[in-house]
Amino acid sequence: MEHFEAYPAATSVIEAPAPPAAPPPVIVTGFVDCGNGHRPVDAYVALGEQLLGLGLPTICWMDEAVHVNAPASTTLLPATFEDCWLAGKVSEDVQLPAGANPEKDSLAYLVCQHEKSRWIADSFQNTDADLACWVDFGVMHVRGVGPREIKEFYDRLPNARRDVITVASIWGPPAPDVPIPVNLPAWHCAGGVLIVPRALADRFALLVEQAAARQIENGHLAWEVNTWAIVWQQHPELFTSYHCDHSAGLFEGFQP
């Protein structure tokens, strides 16, 4: 009788392939010349080039009339003042904040500042990232902010929550029953850094636009940080925050 030897039992386990790594977060920044003369355009560009020169994945909305040197890690997207969603929609006689700096806080400047939320949302059409972080184009002028602070912040950024918007906050969350001021900056949001997940970007931009429109209907317009604070006050479930001030704390305060 012919004898057949059995094959030995397999002892190795075939492991499933690892899931693909999530795309890295993207820095979003931007600049359009609003003509207010507070800081020369060349000075803004020099500051912005320091930020872009860090080599982090970045989307930069850049005034078509302004040249900026950017590394391959930066996607430059064209922008103009006229493209800002508030441009041409606000009467010149709208009331500006009583505490405004007349050399800086012009109507055109406020229009540009309110474009941040739209730039964040539209950036997701140009990246696979599930998280974007707004960083002001001129942030390198802030006391204590340099390459190390921003790079170390970026290394922590993947740990940010994806179910809420993370605010760099000086005053903390707005109280539900305290009106947001209109004549001085509402530093519930510092403005220079804002972490926004893809899932909330369009909604945030829409809420900002609606809140700004209500201000204009009432005859006034404040800074974008005031408008953000209104949105935060009305929709607290969409936000979390970390404490900072106008210093390196914008970045160092984020410790997820």
Phi, psi and omega per residue, in radians:
M1 nan 2.266 -3.084
E2 -1.257 2.414 -3.099
H3 -1.886 2.274 3.102
F4 -1.981 2.268 3.082
E5 -1.474 2.371 3.114
A6 -1.276 2.539 3.055
Y7 -1.230 2.455 3.124
P8 -1.123 2.574 -3.141
A9 -1.136 2.476 3.116
A10 -1.199 2.357 -3.126
T11 -1.959 -0.255 -3.129
S12 -1.518 2.616 3.126
V13 -1.952 2.258 3.111
I14 -1.461 2.014 -3.093
E15 -1.477 2.461 3.075
A16 -1.170 2.537 3.133
P17 -1.099 2.539 3.126
A18 -1.154 2.510 3.102
P19 -1.108 2.622 -3.135
P20 -1.089 2.543 3.132
A21 -1.156 2.496 3.112
A22 -1.168 2.506 3.080
P23 -1.040 2.518 -3.131
P24 -1.168 2.670 3.053
P25 -1.034 2.728 -3.139
V26 -2.039 2.382 2.986
I27 -1.416 2.355 3.070
V28 -2.068 2.310 3.097
T29 -2.560 3.092 -3.139
G30 -3.099 2.823 3.124
F31 -2.722 2.254 2.888
V32 -2.268 2.538 -3.110
D33 -1.348 1.986 3.117
C34 -1.698 0.044 2.987
G35 1.236 0.405 -3.078
N36 -1.578 -0.162 3.040
G37 1.272 0.084 -3.121
H38 -1.080 -0.761 3.080
R39 -2.391 2.290 -3.122
P40 -0.990 2.586 -3.138
V41 -0.994 -0.716 -3.134
D42 -1.055 -0.613 3.119
A43 -1.208 -0.720 3.063
Y44 -1.044 -0.792 -3.114
V45 -1.075 -0.729 3.132
A46 -1.075 -0.710 3.090
L47 -1.159 -0.797 -3.121
G48 -1.101 -0.635 3.123
E49 -1.153 -0.499 3.040
Q50 -1.141 -0.726 3.112
L51 -1.143 -0.862 -3.128
L52 -1.117 -0.575 -3.099
G53 -1.188 -0.151 3.078
L54 -1.190 -0.300 3.077
G55 1.384 0.292 3.115
L56 -1.428 2.681 3.063
P57 -1.032 2.053 -2.969
T58 -2.446 2.460 2.923
I59 -1.964 2.192 -3.093
C60 -2.152 2.033 3.031
W61 -1.463 2.023 -2.942
M62 -2.198 2.327 3.078
D63 -0.869 2.203 -3.089
E64 -1.051 -0.437 -3.090
A65 -1.557 0.013 -3.056
V66 -2.047 2.283 3.087
H67 -1.603 2.353 3.081
V68 -2.369 2.423 3.062
N69 -1.478 2.186 -3.087
A70 -2.393 2.449 3.107
P71 -1.320 3.048 -3.109
A72 -1.122 -0.348 3.139
S73 -1.280 -0.182 -3.116
T74 -1.807 2.279 2.965
T75 -1.690 2.023 3.122
L76 -1.598 2.223 3.106
L77 -2.081 2.417 -3.052
P78 -1.271 2.518 3.111
A79 -2.556 2.677 3.013
T80 -2.435 2.786 3.075
F81 -1.036 -0.697 -3.100
E82 -1.123 -0.400 3.119
D83 -1.383 -0.268 3.141
C84 -1.046 2.413 -2.990
W85 -1.134 -0.427 3.118
L86 -1.571 -0.219 -3.077
A87 -1.071 2.268 3.115
G88 1.370 0.023 -3.096
K89 -1.891 0.027 -3.085
V90 -2.142 2.233 3.115
S91 -1.132 2.516 3.132
E92 -1.121 -0.335 3.141
D93 -1.677 0.237 3.047
V94 -1.069 2.548 -3.115
Q95 -1.358 2.133 3.072
L96 -1.597 2.831 -3.083
P97 -1.014 2.384 3.132
A98 -1.091 -0.511 -3.128
G99 -1.583 0.247 -3.085
A100 -1.256 2.623 2.994
N101 -1.431 1.971 -3.041
P102 -1.090 -0.376 3.116
E103 -1.429 -0.288 -3.064
K104 -2.119 -0.831 -2.911
D105 -1.538 0.993 3.083
S106 -1.313 2.944 3.054
L107 -1.020 -0.746 3.140
A108 -1.069 -0.671 3.115
Y109 -1.108 -0.776 3.135
L110 -1.125 -0.631 3.067
V111 -1.047 -0.819 3.141
C112 -1.102 -0.751 -3.115
Q113 -1.093 -0.614 3.129
H114 -1.277 -0.139 3.119
E115 -1.374 -0.273 -3.075
K116 -0.918 -0.853 -3.061
S117 -1.116 -0.614 3.105
R118 -1.257 -0.694 3.087
W119 -1.075 -0.705 3.106
I120 -1.041 -0.883 -3.090
A121 -1.089 -0.793 -3.096
D122 -1.218 -0.389 3.122
S123 -1.104 -0.514 -3.107
F124 -1.184 -0.207 3.022
Q125 -1.363 -0.138 -3.049
N126 -2.146 0.308 3.141
T127 -2.709 2.695 3.023
D128 -1.585 -0.052 -3.100
A129 -1.059 2.582 3.072
D130 -1.743 0.082 -3.106
L131 -2.548 2.308 3.067
A132 -2.143 2.585 3.091
C133 -2.240 2.001 3.036
W134 -1.228 2.322 3.006
V135 -2.340 2.195 -3.126
D136 -0.974 2.422 -3.115
F137 -1.015 -0.621 -3.111
G138 -1.728 0.406 -2.998
V139 -1.081 -0.376 -3.102
M140 -1.193 -0.127 3.076
H141 -1.473 -0.174 -3.074
V142 -1.289 2.414 -3.107
R143 -0.949 2.191 3.048
G144 1.465 -0.050 -3.108
V145 -1.617 2.182 3.110
G146 -2.574 -3.036 -3.104
P147 -0.973 -0.745 -3.091
R148 -1.071 -0.784 -3.093
E149 -1.090 -0.717 -3.096
I150 -1.300 -0.719 -3.134
K151 -1.142 -0.730 3.113
E152 -1.163 -0.654 3.028
F153 -1.037 -0.801 -3.122
Y154 -1.088 -0.640 3.116
D155 -1.098 -0.504 3.108
R156 -1.514 -0.275 -3.000
L157 -1.026 -0.641 3.116
P158 -1.027 -0.332 -3.134
N159 -1.503 0.017 3.120
A160 -1.165 2.635 3.120
R161 -1.188 2.572 3.121
R162 -1.824 0.018 -3.099
D163 -1.838 -0.024 -3.141
V164 -2.557 2.861 2.990
I165 -1.563 2.295 -3.107
T166 -1.773 2.120 -3.019
V167 -1.838 2.271 2.878
A168 -1.333 1.983 -2.914
S169 -2.189 2.344 3.088
I170 -1.630 -0.772 -3.099
W171 -1.609 -0.182 -3.046
G172 1.466 -3.119 -3.092
P173 -1.081 2.506 3.096
P174 -1.226 2.409 3.085
A175 -1.190 2.520 -3.052
P176 -1.142 -0.428 -3.028
D177 -1.969 0.260 -3.141
V178 -1.975 2.082 -3.119
P179 -1.044 2.474 3.048
I180 -1.273 2.259 -3.097
P181 -1.130 2.695 3.114
V182 -1.986 -0.263 -3.034
N183 -1.896 0.026 2.997
L184 -2.539 2.716 -3.121
P185 -1.056 2.372 3.086
A186 -1.634 1.715 -3.001
W187 -1.434 0.510 2.891
H188 -1.046 -0.643 3.050
C189 -2.000 2.198 3.137
A190 -1.211 -0.528 3.061
G191 1.659 -0.562 -3.052
G192 -1.357 -0.389 -3.122
V193 -2.440 2.288 3.098
L194 -2.617 2.194 -3.074
I195 -1.804 2.104 -2.999
V196 -2.247 2.114 3.048
P197 -1.319 2.667 -3.134
R198 -0.911 -0.732 -3.028
A199 -1.105 -0.355 -3.071
L200 -1.973 -0.045 -2.982
A201 -1.138 -0.849 -3.118
D202 -1.155 -0.690 3.140
R203 -1.127 -0.749 3.122
F204 -1.064 -0.794 3.141
A205 -1.051 -0.734 3.135
L206 -1.138 -0.748 3.141
L207 -1.127 -0.659 3.089
V208 -1.111 -0.772 -3.121
E209 -1.132 -0.681 3.114
Q210 -1.172 -0.721 3.136
A211 -1.163 -0.676 3.093
A212 -1.152 -0.705 3.134
A213 -1.079 -0.652 3.120
R214 -1.173 -0.669 3.067
Q215 -1.044 -0.815 -3.085
I216 -1.121 -0.668 3.076
E217 -1.055 -0.511 3.116
N218 -1.558 0.080 3.002
G219 1.579 0.205 -3.125
H220 -2.523 2.871 3.060
L221 -2.579 2.278 3.115
A222 -1.905 -2.918 3.139
W223 -1.250 2.826 3.128
E224 -1.088 -0.544 -3.138
V225 -1.148 -0.556 3.058
N226 -1.165 -0.732 3.119
T227 -1.145 -0.726 3.072
W228 -1.049 -0.709 -3.135
A229 -1.116 -0.651 3.072
I230 -1.069 -0.794 3.125
V231 -1.086 -0.758 3.132
W232 -1.077 -0.767 -3.138
Q233 -1.096 -0.666 -3.094
Q234 -1.438 -0.385 -3.094
H235 -2.356 1.080 -3.049
P236 -1.083 -0.404 -3.124
E237 -1.191 -0.241 -3.105
L238 -1.576 -0.035 -2.948
F239 -2.302 2.627 2.820
T240 -2.359 3.045 -3.052
S241 -2.676 2.898 2.936
Y242 -2.372 2.650 -3.052
H243 -1.395 2.483 3.081
C244 -2.709 -3.133 2.911
D245 -2.456 -2.995 -3.134
H246 -1.438 1.258 -3.105
S247 -2.794 -2.861 3.086
A248 -1.024 -0.317 3.098
G249 -1.024 -0.381 3.026
L250 -0.901 -0.609 -3.096
F251 -1.867 -0.764 -3.074
E252 -1.215 -0.435 -3.129
G253 -1.233 -0.308 3.136
F254 -1.448 1.844 -3.109
Q255 -2.330 1.330 -3.065
P256 -1.200 nan nan
